[in-house]
Amino acid sequence: MSWNKSQKSALGIVAITSFLGPFLISSVNIALPTIEKAFNMSAVSLSWIITAFLLSSAILLLPLGRWADLAGVKKTFSYGVLVFTLTTLLCGLAPGGWFLIVSRFFQGIGGAMTMSTGPAILVSIFPPQQRGRVIGISVASVYMGLAMGPFIGGVLTQQLGWRSIFFMSAALGTIASIITFLYLGKDESASGSKKISLKGSAIYASALVVMVMGSSSIPTLSGWLMLLGGFILMVLFFVIESRALNPVVDTKLFIRNRLFAFSNLAALINYSATFAVVFLLSLYLQKIKSLTPQQAGSVLLIQPLIMSFFSPITGRLSDKIQPRYLATAGMTLCTAGLFAFSFLDANTSSSMIIGLLMIMGLGFALFSSPNMNTIMSSVEKHQYGTASGISATMRIVGQMISMTIVTLFFAFYFGKSQVSEVSATVFLKSASVAFTVFAFICAVGIWLSFSRGNIKR
């Protein structure tokens, strides 16, 4: 099927912005040691270069998704691309560590504006029978950003310095901004109140801040108390939203829309069970297999490349086959891969690890695009921004949960020792338990994914 200029432009800019966020996260990780030396930053301050971006994005995804439904998804996206590009340039020009952290926080705001509206724009512009295809391309861009980030980031940092990562990203953002303002067009005039629950937004933001701070403090008592406090605030947020006249989140989507609720819970479980896999395997390959960081990165590149290749294909298939069958097959493959990884030992061959990463990559591809297609197809047009925001929030919260689980097991087995100080036996035991827990979590997602029901064509 042929696409018009407006559709091609929309797909292009959503693909670019979908690539940039994950690319910056993964590429900046590689550059952190260089940034640490350049600004003489402490380990805690250095971690905030990553945390500031994630935190501001997580805080604003839901409110901005709801605001986009009221003010216009194209308008919100357009200004989001502009904010992201300008703050990315500021990151590259940062004179000091704290300036970089603050710039990253505002960069996260721009990222939230595009993440909460990108899928909504695609769903509103393309016909229902092409949704899975274009969402698959968008998802592939996310995975390509994750895959290419460490490699390109490493080359740029080594050859041109860490600032070049932000300058290159700002250049791509500038191209996306120009295309956006020239070709994306305007929203249809929105009707109704443009008010939003400030009380709900404040409680939601507080809950996420407390949970992020708590997860970084585990296994101390204060860390657990903050996590509990964050959970209580989330429950309070849900109660307040169910009674609000202008809620940030329409709670009826979770109570009365089984397709929407189960698909988002499946996404939360998928990210909770799989996000920390690369982290664990990176340590395993370097500590147990004695690979260099570059060699380990090359091995781990297999999974996102498989994901990038197959996501557009599975997205297109989800336009013809009920997405729950594809997503359930993907969740099953992820569960099998996680269970197999629980048997890792010092003698596990590299070919076995690569084979399991390929299985996991295919599982991700089968799950992600069809699942996103289901989420966006289960709501009305005036709820597209909210649905995009909720879906992105599930991803970030799932990532936090996944790393919290790993941190908990490391604390239990390692005590206060660093990874380099513990024996190979102790490390392998902790990794085995973590992979086993992740496999059981993912198995629950199989049931949720299959039980969600069918999309009405």
Secondary structure as a PSIPRED ss2 file (coil, helix, strand):
# PSIPRED VFORMAT (PSIPRED V4.0)

   1 M C   1.000  0.000  0.000
   2 S C   1.000  0.000  0.000
   3 W C   1.000  0.000  0.000
   4 N C   1.000  0.000  0.000
   5 K H   0.000  1.000  0.000
   6 S H   0.000  1.000  0.000
   7 Q H   0.000  1.000  0.000
   8 K H   0.000  1.000  0.000
   9 S H   0.000  1.000  0.000
  10 A H   0.000  1.000  0.000
  11 L H   0.000  1.000  0.000
  12 G H   0.000  1.000  0.000
  13 I H   0.000  1.000  0.000
  14 V H   0.000  1.000  0.000
  15 A H   0.000  1.000  0.000
  16 I H   0.000  1.000  0.000
  17 T H   0.000  1.000  0.000
  18 S H   0.000  1.000  0.000
  19 F H   0.000  1.000  0.000
  20 L H   0.000  1.000  0.000
  21 G H   0.000  1.000  0.000
  22 P H   0.000  1.000  0.000
  23 F H   0.000  1.000  0.000
  24 L H   0.000  1.000  0.000
  25 I H   0.000  1.000  0.000
  26 S H   0.000  1.000  0.000
  27 S H   0.000  1.000  0.000
  28 V H   0.000  1.000  0.000
  29 N H   0.000  1.000  0.000
  30 I H   0.000  1.000  0.000
  31 A H   0.000  1.000  0.000
  32 L H   0.000  1.000  0.000
  33 P H   0.000  1.000  0.000
  34 T H   0.000  1.000  0.000
  35 I H   0.000  1.000  0.000
  36 E H   0.000  1.000  0.000
  37 K H   0.000  1.000  0.000
  38 A H   0.000  1.000  0.000
  39 F H   0.000  1.000  0.000
  40 N C   1.000  0.000  0.000
  41 M C   1.000  0.000  0.000
  42 S C   1.000  0.000  0.000
  43 A H   0.000  1.000  0.000
  44 V H   0.000  1.000  0.000
  45 S H   0.000  1.000  0.000
  46 L H   0.000  1.000  0.000
  47 S H   0.000  1.000  0.000
  48 W H   0.000  1.000  0.000
  49 I H   0.000  1.000  0.000
  50 I H   0.000  1.000  0.000
  51 T H   0.000  1.000  0.000
  52 A H   0.000  1.000  0.000
  53 F H   0.000  1.000  0.000
  54 L H   0.000  1.000  0.000
  55 L H   0.000  1.000  0.000
  56 S H   0.000  1.000  0.000
  57 S H   0.000  1.000  0.000
  58 A H   0.000  1.000  0.000
  59 I H   0.000  1.000  0.000
  60 L H   0.000  1.000  0.000
  61 L H   0.000  1.000  0.000
  62 L H   0.000  1.000  0.000
  63 P H   0.000  1.000  0.000
  64 L H   0.000  1.000  0.000
  65 G H   0.000  1.000  0.000
  66 R H   0.000  1.000  0.000
  67 W H   0.000  1.000  0.000
  68 A H   0.000  1.000  0.000
  69 D H   0.000  1.000  0.000
  70 L H   0.000  1.000  0.000
  71 A H   0.000  1.000  0.000
  72 G C   1.000  0.000  0.000
  73 V H   0.000  1.000  0.000
  74 K H   0.000  1.000  0.000
  75 K H   0.000  1.000  0.000
  76 T H   0.000  1.000  0.000
  77 F H   0.000  1.000  0.000
  78 S H   0.000  1.000  0.000
  79 Y H   0.000  1.000  0.000
  80 G H   0.000  1.000  0.000
  81 V H   0.000  1.000  0.000
  82 L H   0.000  1.000  0.000
  83 V H   0.000  1.000  0.000
  84 F H   0.000  1.000  0.000
  85 T H   0.000  1.000  0.000
  86 L H   0.000  1.000  0.000
  87 T H   0.000  1.000  0.000
  88 T H   0.000  1.000  0.000
  89 L H   0.000  1.000  0.000
  90 L H   0.000  1.000  0.000
  91 C H   0.000  1.000  0.000
  92 G H   0.000  1.000  0.000
  93 L C   1.000  0.000  0.000
  94 A C   1.000  0.000  0.000
  95 P C   1.000  0.000  0.000
  96 G C   1.000  0.000  0.000
  97 G H   0.000  1.000  0.000
  98 W H   0.000  1.000  0.000
  99 F H   0.000  1.000  0.000
 100 L H   0.000  1.000  0.000
 101 I H   0.000  1.000  0.000
 102 V H   0.000  1.000  0.000
 103 S H   0.000  1.000  0.000
 104 R H   0.000  1.000  0.000
 105 F H   0.000  1.000  0.000
 106 F H   0.000  1.000  0.000
 107 Q H   0.000  1.000  0.000
 108 G H   0.000  1.000  0.000
 109 I H   0.000  1.000  0.000
 110 G H   0.000  1.000  0.000
 111 G H   0.000  1.000  0.000
 112 A H   0.000  1.000  0.000
 113 M H   0.000  1.000  0.000
 114 T H   0.000  1.000  0.000
 115 M H   0.000  1.000  0.000
 116 S C   1.000  0.000  0.000
 117 T C   1.000  0.000  0.000
 118 G H   0.000  1.000  0.000
 119 P H   0.000  1.000  0.000
 120 A H   0.000  1.000  0.000
 121 I H   0.000  1.000  0.000
 122 L H   0.000  1.000  0.000
 123 V H   0.000  1.000  0.000
 124 S H   0.000  1.000  0.000
 125 I H   0.000  1.000  0.000
 126 F C   1.000  0.000  0.000
 127 P C   1.000  0.000  0.000
 128 P H   0.000  1.000  0.000
 129 Q H   0.000  1.000  0.000
 130 Q H   0.000  1.000  0.000
 131 R H   0.000  1.000  0.000
 132 G H   0.000  1.000  0.000
 133 R H   0.000  1.000  0.000
 134 V H   0.000  1.000  0.000
 135 I H   0.000  1.000  0.000
 136 G H   0.000  1.000  0.000
 137 I H   0.000  1.000  0.000
 138 S H   0.000  1.000  0.000
 139 V H   0.000  1.000  0.000
 140 A H   0.000  1.000  0.000
 141 S H   0.000  1.000  0.000
 142 V H   0.000  1.000  0.000
 143 Y H   0.000  1.000  0.000
 144 M H   0.000  1.000  0.000
 145 G H   0.000  1.000  0.000
 146 L H   0.000  1.000  0.000
 147 A H   0.000  1.000  0.000
 148 M H   0.000  1.000  0.000
 149 G H   0.000  1.000  0.000
 150 P H   0.000  1.000  0.000
 151 F H   0.000  1.000  0.000
 152 I H   0.000  1.000  0.000
 153 G H   0.000  1.000  0.000
 154 G H   0.000  1.000  0.000
 155 V H   0.000  1.000  0.000
 156 L H   0.000  1.000  0.000
 157 T H   0.000  1.000  0.000
 158 Q H   0.000  1.000  0.000
 159 Q H   0.000  1.000  0.000
 160 L H   0.000  1.000  0.000
 161 G C   1.000  0.000  0.000
 162 W C   1.000  0.000  0.000
 163 R H   0.000  1.000  0.000
 164 S H   0.000  1.000  0.000
 165 I H   0.000  1.000  0.000
 166 F H   0.000  1.000  0.000
 167 F H   0.000  1.000  0.000
 168 M H   0.000  1.000  0.000
 169 S H   0.000  1.000  0.000
 170 A H   0.000  1.000  0.000
 171 A H   0.000  1.000  0.000
 172 L H   0.000  1.000  0.000
 173 G H   0.000  1.000  0.000
 174 T H   0.000  1.000  0.000
 175 I H   0.000  1.000  0.000
 176 A H   0.000  1.000  0.000
 177 S H   0.000  1.000  0.000
 178 I H   0.000  1.000  0.000
 179 I H   0.000  1.000  0.000
 180 T H   0.000  1.000  0.000
 181 F H   0.000  1.000  0.000
 182 L H   0.000  1.000  0.000
 183 Y H   0.000  1.000  0.000
 184 L C   1.000  0.000  0.000
 185 G C   1.000  0.000  0.000
 186 K C   1.000  0.000  0.000
 187 D C   1.000  0.000  0.000
 188 E C   1.000  0.000  0.000
 189 S C   1.000  0.000  0.000
 190 A C   1.000  0.000  0.000
 191 S C   1.000  0.000  0.000
 192 G C   1.000  0.000  0.000
 193 S C   1.000  0.000  0.000
 194 K C   1.000  0.000  0.000
 195 K C   1.000  0.000  0.000
 196 I C   1.000  0.000  0.000
 197 S C   1.000  0.000  0.000
 198 L H   0.000  1.000  0.000
 199 K H   0.000  1.000  0.000
 200 G H   0.000  1.000  0.000
 201 S H   0.000  1.000  0.000
 202 A H   0.000  1.000  0.000
 203 I H   0.000  1.000  0.000
 204 Y H   0.000  1.000  0.000
 205 A H   0.000  1.000  0.000
 206 S H   0.000  1.000  0.000
 207 A H   0.000  1.000  0.000
 208 L H   0.000  1.000  0.000
 209 V H   0.000  1.000  0.000
 210 V H   0.000  1.000  0.000
 211 M H   0.000  1.000  0.000
 212 V H   0.000  1.000  0.000
 213 M H   0.000  1.000  0.000
 214 G H   0.000  1.000  0.000
 215 S H   0.000  1.000  0.000
 216 S H   0.000  1.000  0.000
 217 S H   0.000  1.000  0.000
 218 I C   1.000  0.000  0.000
 219 P C   1.000  0.000  0.000
 220 T C   1.000  0.000  0.000
 221 L H   0.000  1.000  0.000
 222 S H   0.000  1.000  0.000
 223 G H   0.000  1.000  0.000
 224 W H   0.000  1.000  0.000
 225 L H   0.000  1.000  0.000
 226 M H   0.000  1.000  0.000
 227 L H   0.000  1.000  0.000
 228 L H   0.000  1.000  0.000
 229 G H   0.000  1.000  0.000
 230 G H   0.000  1.000  0.000
 231 F H   0.000  1.000  0.000
 232 I H   0.000  1.000  0.000
 233 L H   0.000  1.000  0.000
 234 M H   0.000  1.000  0.000
 235 V H   0.000  1.000  0.000
 236 L H   0.000  1.000  0.000
 237 F H   0.000  1.000  0.000
 238 F H   0.000  1.000  0.000
 239 V H   0.000  1.000  0.000
 240 I H   0.000  1.000  0.000
 241 E H   0.000  1.000  0.000
 242 S H   0.000  1.000  0.000
 243 R H   0.000  1.000  0.000
 244 A C   1.000  0.000  0.000
 245 L C   1.000  0.000  0.000
 246 N C   1.000  0.000  0.000
 247 P C   1.000  0.000  0.000
 248 V C   1.000  0.000  0.000
 249 V C   1.000  0.000  0.000
 250 D C   1.000  0.000  0.000
 251 T C   1.000  0.000  0.000
 252 K H   0.000  1.000  0.000
 253 L H   0.000  1.000  0.000
 254 F H   0.000  1.000  0.000
 255 I H   0.000  1.000  0.000
 256 R C   1.000  0.000  0.000
 257 N C   1.000  0.000  0.000
 258 R H   0.000  1.000  0.000
 259 L H   0.000  1.000  0.000
 260 F H   0.000  1.000  0.000
 261 A H   0.000  1.000  0.000
 262 F H   0.000  1.000  0.000
 263 S H   0.000  1.000  0.000
 264 N H   0.000  1.000  0.000
 265 L H   0.000  1.000  0.000
 266 A H   0.000  1.000  0.000
 267 A H   0.000  1.000  0.000
 268 L H   0.000  1.000  0.000
 269 I H   0.000  1.000  0.000
 270 N H   0.000  1.000  0.000
 271 Y H   0.000  1.000  0.000
 272 S H   0.000  1.000  0.000
 273 A H   0.000  1.000  0.000
 274 T H   0.000  1.000  0.000
 275 F C   1.000  0.000  0.000
 276 A C   1.000  0.000  0.000
 277 V H   0.000  1.000  0.000
 278 V H   0.000  1.000  0.000
 279 F H   0.000  1.000  0.000
 280 L H   0.000  1.000  0.000
 281 L H   0.000  1.000  0.000
 282 S H   0.000  1.000  0.000
 283 L H   0.000  1.000  0.000
 284 Y H   0.000  1.000  0.000
 285 L H   0.000  1.000  0.000
 286 Q H   0.000  1.000  0.000
 287 K H   0.000  1.000  0.000
 288 I C   1.000  0.000  0.000
 289 K C   1.000  0.000  0.000
 290 S C   1.000  0.000  0.000
 291 L C   1.000  0.000  0.000
 292 T C   1.000  0.000  0.000
 293 P H   0.000  1.000  0.000
 294 Q H   0.000  1.000  0.000
 295 Q H   0.000  1.000  0.000
 296 A H   0.000  1.000  0.000
 297 G H   0.000  1.000  0.000
 298 S H   0.000  1.000  0.000
 299 V H   0.000  1.000  0.000
 300 L H   0.000  1.000  0.000
 301 L C   1.000  0.000  0.000
 302 I H   0.000  1.000  0.000
 303 Q H   0.000  1.000  0.000
 304 P H   0.000  1.000  0.000
 305 L H   0.000  1.000  0.000
 306 I H   0.000  1.000  0.000
 307 M H   0.000  1.000  0.000
 308 S H   0.000  1.000  0.000
 309 F H   0.000  1.000  0.000
 310 F H   0.000  1.000  0.000
 311 S H   0.000  1.000  0.000
 312 P H   0.000  1.000  0.000
 313 I H   0.000  1.000  0.000
 314 T H   0.000  1.000  0.000
 315 G H   0.000  1.000  0.000
 316 R H   0.000  1.000  0.000
 317 L H   0.000  1.000  0.000
 318 S C   1.000  0.000  0.000
 319 D C   1.000  0.000  0.000
 320 K C   1.000  0.000  0.000
 321 I C   1.000  0.000  0.000
 322 Q C   1.000  0.000  0.000
 323 P H   0.000  1.000  0.000
 324 R H   0.000  1.000  0.000
 325 Y H   0.000  1.000  0.000
 326 L H   0.000  1.000  0.000
 327 A H   0.000  1.000  0.000
 328 T H   0.000  1.000  0.000
 329 A H   0.000  1.000  0.000
 330 G H   0.000  1.000  0.000
 331 M H   0.000  1.000  0.000
 332 T H   0.000  1.000  0.000
 333 L H   0.000  1.000  0.000
 334 C H   0.000  1.000  0.000
 335 T H   0.000  1.000  0.000
 336 A H   0.000  1.000  0.000
 337 G H   0.000  1.000  0.000
 338 L H   0.000  1.000  0.000
 339 F H   0.000  1.000  0.000
 340 A H   0.000  1.000  0.000
 341 F H   0.000  1.000  0.000
 342 S C   1.000  0.000  0.000
 343 F C   1.000  0.000  0.000
 344 L C   1.000  0.000  0.000
 345 D C   1.000  0.000  0.000
 346 A C   1.000  0.000  0.000
 347 N C   1.000  0.000  0.000
 348 T C   1.000  0.000  0.000
 349 S C   1.000  0.000  0.000
 350 S H   0.000  1.000  0.000
 351 S H   0.000  1.000  0.000
 352 M H   0.000  1.000  0.000
 353 I H   0.000  1.000  0.000
 354 I H   0.000  1.000  0.000
 355 G H   0.000  1.000  0.000
 356 L H   0.000  1.000  0.000
 357 L H   0.000  1.000  0.000
 358 M H   0.000  1.000  0.000
 359 I H   0.000  1.000  0.000
 360 M H   0.000  1.000  0.000
 361 G H   0.000  1.000  0.000
 362 L H   0.000  1.000  0.000
 363 G H   0.000  1.000  0.000
 364 F H   0.000  1.000  0.000
 365 A H   0.000  1.000  0.000
 366 L H   0.000  1.000  0.000
 367 F H   0.000  1.000  0.000
 368 S H   0.000  1.000  0.000
 369 S H   0.000  1.000  0.000
 370 P H   0.000  1.000  0.000
 371 N H   0.000  1.000  0.000
 372 M H   0.000  1.000  0.000
 373 N H   0.000  1.000  0.000
 374 T H   0.000  1.000  0.000
 375 I H   0.000  1.000  0.000
 376 M H   0.000  1.000  0.000
 377 S H   0.000  1.000  0.000
 378 S C   1.000  0.000  0.000
 379 V C   1.000  0.000  0.000
 380 E C   1.000  0.000  0.000
 381 K H   0.000  1.000  0.000
 382 H H   0.000  1.000  0.000
 383 Q H   0.000  1.000  0.000
 384 Y H   0.000  1.000  0.000
 385 G H   0.000  1.000  0.000
 386 T H   0.000  1.000  0.000
 387 A H   0.000  1.000  0.000
 388 S H   0.000  1.000  0.000
 389 G H   0.000  1.000  0.000
 390 I H   0.000  1.000  0.000
 391 S H   0.000  1.000  0.000
 392 A H   0.000  1.000  0.000
 393 T H   0.000  1.000  0.000
 394 M H   0.000  1.000  0.000
 395 R H   0.000  1.000  0.000
 396 I H   0.000  1.000  0.000
 397 V H   0.000  1.000  0.000
 398 G H   0.000  1.000  0.000
 399 Q H   0.000  1.000  0.000
 400 M H   0.000  1.000  0.000
 401 I H   0.000  1.000  0.000
 402 S H   0.000  1.000  0.000
 403 M H   0.000  1.000  0.000
 404 T H   0.000  1.000  0.000
 405 I H   0.000  1.000  0.000
 406 V H   0.000  1.000  0.000
 407 T H   0.000  1.000  0.000
 408 L H   0.000  1.000  0.000
 409 F H   0.000  1.000  0.000
 410 F H   0.000  1.000  0.000
 411 A H   0.000  1.000  0.000
 412 F H   0.000  1.000  0.000
 413 Y H   0.000  1.000  0.000
 414 F H   0.000  1.000  0.000
 415 G C   1.000  0.000  0.000
 416 K C   1.000  0.000  0.000
 417 S C   1.000  0.000  0.000
 418 Q C   1.000  0.000  0.000
 419 V H   0.000  1.000  0.000
 420 S H   0.000  1.000  0.000
 421 E H   0.000  1.000  0.000
 422 V C   1.000  0.000  0.000
 423 S C   1.000  0.000  0.000
 424 A H   0.000  1.000  0.000
 425 T H   0.000  1.000  0.000
 426 V H   0.000  1.000  0.000
 427 F H   0.000  1.000  0.000
 428 L H   0.000  1.000  0.000
 429 K H   0.000  1.000  0.000
 430 S H   0.000  1.000  0.000
 431 A H   0.000  1.000  0.000
 432 S H   0.000  1.000  0.000
 433 V H   0.000  1.000  0.000
 434 A H   0.000  1.000  0.000
 435 F H   0.000  1.000  0.000
 436 T H   0.000  1.000  0.000
 437 V H   0.000  1.000  0.000
 438 F H   0.000  1.000  0.000
 439 A H   0.000  1.000  0.000
 440 F H   0.000  1.000  0.000
 441 I H   0.000  1.000  0.000
 442 C H   0.000  1.000  0.000
 443 A H   0.000  1.000  0.000
 444 V H   0.000  1.000  0.000
 445 G H   0.000  1.000  0.000
 446 I H   0.000  1.000  0.000
 447 W H   0.000  1.000  0.000
 448 L H   0.000  1.000  0.000
 449 S H   0.000  1.000  0.000
 450 F H   0.000  1.000  0.000
 451 S H   0.000  1.000  0.000
 452 R C   1.000  0.000  0.000
 453 G C   1.000  0.000  0.000
 454 N C   1.000  0.000  0.000
 455 I C   1.000  0.000  0.000
 456 K C   1.000  0.000  0.000
 457 R C   1.000  0.000  0.000
